[in-house]
Amino acid sequence: MGAPSTTGERMQAIAGRADRDGTIPILRDLVERHRGVALVTSEGHLAWLSEPLAAWFDPNVVRCWNDLFSSERRGSELWDELLSHGHFDERQAELLTESGSRSVHLDAVRLAVGDDAGPVVAVVRQQDLTREPECARSRHYLAAVLEAAPEAALVLDAEGLVICANPAVEALLGYSPDSLVEQPISSIVERSEDADRVLAGLVCGERVRIDAVDLQARDGSAFQASVVLQRVHSPEGLDVGSVAHLRPAVAPGSAAFLERKNTELEHTLSAVSHDLRSPLVALLGFTRLVREDYGEIVGEKGRHFLQRIEQAAQTMETLIHDLLELSRIDPSKVNKSLVDPREVIRQLQSELKPRLDVTGTRLDVTEDMPLLSCDRTRLYQVLSNLVGNAIDHMGPVDEPWIQVAVATTQTDHRIVVRDNGRGVSSEHHDRIFEIFQ
C-alpha cells in the first residue's frame, strides 16, 4: 500500500499515531499559547496548520515543509537539523506567504512513536530577535507606566501571550500579575470564541474594541467586559505589543454587580434548600417507621439512637427552612403600608397560645402603640422569631413573661421585645445576630 497522497489522507494517518504518542494534547496546548503552529509528517508533508498560520499560505501551493520557506535550501537545512538532533530552538527564517516574505523564528521538535521518528510539531513566531534589547526596555518602561494605572491592563504579544499585568488586574480578576505572565489570553476568557475575537483584534489595527467578552476570575465567577486593544510602538518604531484594557460592563463592587450576585445567591440557596429537603423527609419517615414497627426489637438503646437521629434531622430541617426564608428576601419588593402592630401581635398571640400555655408564659402588649409604616409580613416575621425564641430559651423562671412595646423617638419608632428569662451569655452576643445562628 502506497503512502497517503491527499492532505485528508495524510491527516487521518497522522491522527492515528497522534492518539498514541500524545501529539493532539500537545497541539491543543500549543494552539492556546501560540497562533502559528504546524504539524508535519515524518516524511515532510504538511498535515495541519493552525488557522492563523494557514491564512498566510495558498493551500494549493504549500504542501510540504520546504514549500513554507522563501529559500528551499534554508528549509532543507532546518529539516536536516531536525533529523540529526530531533529539535531546534529560535531559528530565524524567511517564509514565503501569499503576501510576500515574512521574517519569523521557529521552534520545532520531532516526536517519537515507539522506536521510530514521528511527526514534527513547529511553532512559528513573528519577532525581530536582533532588536530584542530595545523591545525588552520598552516593555519594562510600559509595565512601569501601567503599574499605577487604576484600570486593569495587560500587555500582550502578537500571539496573545501575557507579557505583563498591572496590580489592578488582581483587584478585578483575583490573579496576581506574575501568575499571568506567559499565559495565553484564553486563560482568563471563559469562551473560546471570545478568545478568538481578542486574538483577531491583535492584528486588526492600532486600536480595537471588543465588546461582550466573558472574563473568568480566579474564584470561577464570570462577568462581561469590553477589551480595548491599543498597539504600542517603541521610540525606535519597534512593535512592543498591545495593551489590553479590561473594562467590566458591570464593575465588581457596584450596585448593579452586587444586585446580580445577590440574585445568583438567592437562586442557588433556593435550589439547594429544595434539594436537601427531599432526602431529609425520607430520613424522618424511615426513622418513624423503625420506631413504630421495630421499637421493641431495637430496644431502649436503639430507640434512644433513633431519637438522636430525629433531633439532628429536625435541626437540619430548621436550617433548610432558614435557607429558604433567606432566598425569598428581596429588598426591592417591600410593600409598605400603615400597620397596627397590636393586630399583628394579637394574631401571633393566638398562634402561639398552645406554647404559651404549656410553659405558663405571659405575653404582655403595650396598648398605646402608634401605626407603623412598614411591610406587614416582615413585621410579623420579626416578631414571630423574637417571641418564639424567647419562649424556647426562657429557661427555669417562676413567672415567665414576654413584653412587646414600641418606643417612639423624634425620627423613628423602635420595637422592643424583652423577657425575664435566662438570656444569652455575653460571649455569644455578636454571634447570635449572624445568619443561621
C-alpha positions in Angstrom: 0.0 0.0 0.0 1.4 3.4 -1.0 1.9 6.5 1.1 -1.2 8.7 1.6 -1.5 11.1 -1.3 -4.0 13.7 -0.2 -3.9 16.1 2.7 -7.0 14.5 4.2 -5.4 11.0 4.0 -2.2 12.3 5.5 -4.1 13.9 8.4 -6.0 10.6 9.1 -2.8 8.7 9.0 -1.0 11.0 11.4 -4.0 11.3 13.7 -3.8 7.5 14.4 -0.2 8.0 15.5 -1.0 11.2 17.3 -3.5 9.4 19.5 -0.8 7.0 20.6 2.1 9.4 21.1 0.1 12.3 22.6 0.5 14.8 19.7 -3.1 16.0 19.8 -2.9 17.2 23.5 0.4 18.9 22.7 -1.2 20.7 19.8 -4.1 21.8 21.9 -1.8 23.3 24.5 0.4 25.0 21.8 -2.6 26.5 20.0 -3.8 28.1 23.2 -0.3 29.7 23.6 0.8 30.4 20.1 -1.1 31.4 17.0 1.3 29.8 14.5 1.5 26.0 14.9 2.3 23.4 12.2 2.1 19.6 12.3 4.4 17.9 9.7 4.5 14.2 8.9 7.8 12.3 9.3 8.1 12.4 5.5 7.9 16.2 5.5 4.3 16.6 4.3 2.2 19.3 5.9 -0.6 17.6 7.9 -2.1 20.5 9.7 -1.7 24.3 10.2 -3.4 26.4 12.8 -6.0 28.7 11.3 -4.0 32.0 11.7 -0.9 30.3 10.1 -2.9 28.6 7.3 -4.2 32.1 6.3 -0.7 33.1 5.3 -0.4 30.5 2.5 -2.1 29.2 -0.6 -3.2 25.6 0.2 -2.8 24.7 -3.5 0.9 25.7 -3.4 2.1 24.8 0.1 2.0 21.1 0.6 5.3 20.2 2.3 7.9 21.6 4.7 10.1 23.1 2.1 7.2 24.9 0.5 6.9 27.2 3.6 10.3 28.8 3.0 11.5 31.6 0.7 14.7 29.6 0.3 14.3 25.8 -0.2 17.9 25.5 0.9 17.0 27.0 4.3 14.1 24.7 4.7 16.3 21.7 3.9 18.9 22.8 6.4 16.3 23.1 9.2 14.8 19.7 8.3 18.3 18.0 8.3 18.9 19.6 11.8 15.6 18.0 13.0 16.6 14.6 11.6 20.0 14.9 13.3 19.1 16.4 16.7 15.3 15.9 17.0 14.6 19.6 17.8 15.8 23.1 17.4 15.0 26.5 19.0 15.0 30.1 18.0 15.9 29.5 14.3 15.5 32.5 12.0 13.9 32.0 8.6 12.0 33.7 5.8 8.6 32.2 5.0 7.1 32.7 1.5 3.5 33.7 2.1 0.8 34.9 -0.3 1.5 38.5 0.7 5.3 38.1 0.4 8.2 37.2 2.7 7.8 37.2 6.4 10.7 37.1 8.9 10.0 34.6 11.7 11.7 32.4 14.1 11.0 28.8 14.6 10.9 26.2 17.4 10.4 22.6 16.4 10.5 19.2 17.9 10.3 15.7 16.4 8.1 13.4 18.4 8.8 9.7 18.9 6.4 6.9 18.0 7.8 3.9 19.8 11.3 3.4 18.4 10.6 5.4 15.2 10.8 9.1 14.4 7.3 10.6 14.4 5.7 13.8 13.3 7.2 17.3 13.7 5.5 20.0 15.7 6.7 23.5 14.9 5.9 26.9 16.4 6.1 29.9 14.1 6.5 33.4 15.7 7.0 36.8 14.3 9.6 38.7 16.3 12.7 40.6 15.4 15.3 39.0 17.6 18.0 41.4 16.6 16.1 44.2 18.3 15.1 42.2 21.4 17.1 44.5 23.9 15.1 47.6 22.7 11.9 45.6 22.9 12.7 44.5 26.5 13.5 48.1 27.6 10.3 49.4 26.0 8.2 46.7 27.7 9.8 47.4 31.0 9.0 51.1 30.7 5.4 50.3 29.6 5.0 48.0 32.7 6.2 50.8 35.0 3.6 53.2 33.5 0.8 50.7 33.8 1.8 49.9 37.4 -0.1 52.9 38.9 -3.0 52.8 36.4 -6.4 52.3 38.1 -7.8 50.3 35.2 -6.9 46.6 34.8 -4.5 46.2 31.9 -2.4 43.5 30.3 0.4 43.8 27.7 0.0 41.1 25.1 2.4 40.0 22.4 1.3 39.3 18.8 0.3 35.7 19.8 -1.9 36.7 22.7 0.6 35.7 25.5 0.7 38.0 28.5 3.9 39.9 28.8 3.0 41.8 32.0 -0.1 42.7 34.0 -0.7 45.6 36.4 -1.9 45.3 40.0 -5.5 46.4 39.0 -5.8 43.1 37.3 -5.6 41.3 40.6 -8.3 43.5 42.1 -10.5 42.7 39.1 -9.8 39.0 38.5 -8.0 37.8 41.6 -4.9 36.6 39.8 -1.5 38.0 40.8 0.2 39.9 38.0 3.2 37.5 38.0 0.9 34.4 37.7 -0.5 35.6 34.4 2.9 36.3 32.7 3.5 34.0 29.7 -0.1 32.7 30.0 -2.4 32.9 26.9 -5.2 35.4 27.0 -7.6 32.4 26.7 -6.7 31.5 30.4 -8.9 34.4 31.6 -11.5 34.4 28.9 -14.4 32.0 29.6 -15.4 31.2 26.0 -13.0 30.1 23.2 -14.9 32.2 20.6 -14.3 35.3 22.7 -10.6 34.5 22.9 -10.5 34.2 19.1 -12.1 37.6 18.8 -9.4 39.1 21.0 -6.6 37.3 19.1 -8.1 38.6 15.8 -8.1 42.1 17.3 -4.4 41.9 17.9 -3.7 42.0 14.2 -6.7 44.2 13.1 -5.3 47.7 13.7 -3.8 50.2 16.1 -6.8 50.4 18.3 -9.6 47.9 18.6 -12.5 47.5 21.0 -14.1 44.0 21.5 -17.3 44.1 23.5 -19.2 41.4 25.4 -16.2 39.3 26.3 -16.9 37.0 29.2 -13.9 37.2 31.6 -13.3 34.5 34.2 -12.0 35.4 37.7 -9.8 33.2 39.8 -12.7 32.2 42.0 -14.5 30.8 39.0 -17.0 33.6 38.6 -17.5 35.2 35.2 -18.5 38.7 34.2 -18.9 40.5 30.9 -16.4 43.2 29.9 -15.0 45.1 27.0 -11.4 44.5 25.9 -9.8 47.6 24.4 -6.6 46.8 22.5 -4.0 49.5 21.8 -0.9 48.8 19.7 2.2 50.2 21.3 5.5 51.1 19.5 8.8 52.0 21.0 10.6 55.3 20.1 12.7 53.3 17.6 9.5 52.1 15.9 9.6 48.6 17.2 6.2 46.9 17.8 6.3 46.3 21.6 2.9 44.6 21.8 -0.6 45.6 22.6 -2.1 46.9 25.8 -5.4 45.2 26.6 -7.6 47.4 28.9 -10.2 45.3 30.7 -13.4 47.3 31.3 -16.2 45.4 33.1 -19.7 46.1 31.7 -20.8 45.9 35.4 -18.0 46.8 37.7 -17.3 44.5 40.7 -18.5 46.3 43.8 -21.0 48.4 42.0 -24.7 48.3 42.9 -25.6 46.5 39.7 -22.9 43.9 40.2 -23.9 43.3 43.8 -27.6 43.0 42.8 -26.7 40.4 40.1 -24.6 38.4 42.7 -27.4 38.6 45.2 -29.8 37.2 42.6 -27.5 34.4 41.8 -27.1 33.6 45.5 -30.9 33.6 46.0 -31.4 31.1 43.2 -28.6 28.9 44.5 -30.0 28.9 48.0 -33.5 28.1 46.9 -32.3 25.2 44.7 -30.0 23.8 47.4 -32.8 24.1 50.0 -35.3 22.1 47.9 -32.7 19.5 47.0 -31.8 18.9 50.7 -35.4 18.7 51.8 -36.3 15.6 49.8 -33.8 13.2 51.4 -34.5 14.7 54.8 -38.2 13.9 54.6 -37.3 10.3 53.7 -34.9 10.1 56.6 -37.5 11.3 59.1 -40.1 9.0 57.6 -38.0 5.9 57.9 -36.9 6.6 61.5 -40.6 7.0 62.4 -41.4 3.6 60.8 -38.5 1.9 62.6 -39.5 3.3 65.9 -43.2 2.3 65.4 -42.7 -1.1 63.8 -39.4 -2.3 65.3 -39.2 -0.3 68.5 -39.4 -3.5 70.7 -36.7 -5.2 68.7 -34.2 -2.4 68.8 -34.7 -1.9 72.5 -34.3 1.1 74.7 -30.8 1.9 73.4 -31.9 1.7 69.8 -34.9 3.9 70.4 -32.5 6.4 72.0 -30.4 6.4 68.9 -33.5 6.9 66.7 -34.4 9.9 68.8 -31.0 11.4 68.4 -31.2 10.9 64.6 -34.6 12.6 64.6 -33.4 15.5 66.6 -30.4 16.0 64.3 -32.7 15.8 61.2 -35.1 18.3 62.8 -32.2 20.7 63.3 -31.2 20.3 59.7 -34.9 20.9 58.7 -34.8 24.2 60.6 -31.6 25.2 58.8 -33.1 24.4 55.4 -36.2 26.4 56.3 -33.9 29.3 57.2 -32.2 29.0 53.9 -35.5 29.1 52.0 -36.5 32.2 54.0 -33.2 33.8 53.1 -33.6 33.1 49.5 -37.0 34.8 49.5 -35.8 38.0 50.9 -36.0 40.7 48.2 -35.2 44.2 49.3 -36.8 45.6 46.1 -40.2 44.0 47.0 -41.1 45.8 50.2 -44.8 46.5 50.4 -45.1 49.3 52.9 -48.4 50.4 54.4 -49.7 51.8 57.7 -49.8 48.7 60.0 -51.3 48.4 63.5 -48.7 46.4 65.4 -51.3 45.3 68.0 -53.2 43.4 65.3 -50.0 41.6 64.3 -49.2 40.7 67.9 -52.8 39.5 68.6 -52.5 37.2 65.6 -49.2 35.9 66.8 -50.6 35.5 70.4 -53.4 33.4 69.0 -51.0 31.2 67.0 -48.6 30.8 70.0 -51.3 30.2 72.6 -50.6 26.4 73.0 -46.8 27.0 73.6 -47.5 29.9 75.9 -50.0 27.8 77.9 -47.6 24.8 78.2 -44.8 27.0 79.5 -47.0 29.3 81.6 -45.6 32.3 79.8 -47.5 35.7 79.9 -47.3 37.8 76.7 -47.8 41.5 77.6 -48.5 44.0 74.9 -48.4 47.8 75.3 -51.8 49.2 74.4 -50.9 52.7 73.1 -48.9 51.6 70.1 -48.7 54.0 67.0 -49.3 52.9 63.5 -46.1 51.9 61.7 -45.1 52.4 58.1 -43.7 49.0 57.3 -44.2 45.7 55.4 -46.7 43.8 57.5 -45.3 40.4 56.5 -41.8 41.4 57.5 -43.1 42.8 60.9 -44.8 39.5 61.5 -41.7 37.5 60.7 -39.5 39.6 63.1 -42.0 39.4 66.0 -42.6 35.7 65.4 -38.9 35.0 65.6 -38.2 37.1 68.6 -41.2 35.9 70.7 -40.7 32.3 69.6 -37.0 32.4 70.6 -38.0 34.0 74.0 -40.4 31.1 74.7 -37.9 28.4 73.6 -35.0 29.8 75.6 -36.8 31.1 78.7 -35.2 28.6 81.0 -36.4 27.9 84.6 -38.4 31.0 85.7 -41.1 31.2 88.3 -43.3 33.6 86.5 -42.1 33.9 82.9 -43.2 36.9 80.9 -42.5 38.4 77.5 -43.3 42.1 76.7 -43.7 43.8 73.3 -43.6 47.6 73.2 -43.0 50.4 70.8 -40.7 53.3 71.8 -41.2 56.5 69.8 -38.4 58.9 69.1 -38.3 62.1 67.0 -37.1 60.2 63.9 -38.5 56.7 64.2 -40.4 54.0 66.1 -38.4 51.2 67.8 -39.9 47.9 68.6 -38.7 46.4 71.8 -39.2 42.7 72.8 -37.9 41.8 76.2 -38.4 38.9 78.7 -37.3 37.8 82.1 -35.7 34.5 81.0 -32.1 33.4 81.4 -31.0 35.5 78.4 -27.9 34.9 76.2 -24.4 34.8 77.6 -22.4 37.9 76.8 -19.8 35.9 74.8 -22.5 35.0 72.3 -24.0 38.5 71.8 -22.2 39.1 68.5 -22.7 35.6 67.1 -26.5 35.4 67.6 -27.0 38.1 65.1 -25.1 36.2 62.4 -27.1 34.3 59.7 -28.5 30.9 60.9 -27.2 31.5 64.5 
